[in-house]
Amino acid sequence: MILAISVRRLGRIVGFIMLTTALFCAVDLRVGLAEEENMSREDLQITIEAQRVTFATPPILREDKWFVPLEPFAKQLGLKVEYPEGAKMAVLCGGSELCVPLEFQDIAPQASIGSHKGVVDIDGVTYVQPELVTEPFGFEIYEVSANRLEIIQSMHLAPEFTLPDLEGTPSHLRDFRGKKTLLYVWGSW
């Protein structure tokens, strides 16, 4: 009799845990889907070290390449932007005394900016492709989706490794970037 009560109680506890887990997963999935559904292709979301970046002037998408306003983006990364007098360039300087010059690209009003690698001025706003700012200063960019980028300093990333999955296929840690991942390591020693 005591065993039957314990088994029933255990069954209720397990059922409650399963129901709660399913509810949290469903809520998380609905929030994630709602966010993605309400976003258009032209809305870019950038997070730096898990902090969302906001722009007064929105990023632009041209020929499947994102361009972000240079100054607010550099400020979020802890970089300083300087414009040398008489030069058609911007210089980014970081805390480690590293400075990187970025040349302005002249574009005609009808011209394509997607092929440009540098800084462009559009309607008085200076734009740049994010990777030109992040890579020289040790940040890693991960494209979570077509309109979501995560930027992380490489020192905060887990070391890259490859392990076989249950079928023996090699899986790389980088393949799971931006996804909820449970790494279960078992050993007998």
Disulfide bonds with the S-S distance in Angstrom:
Cys93-Cys99 2.22
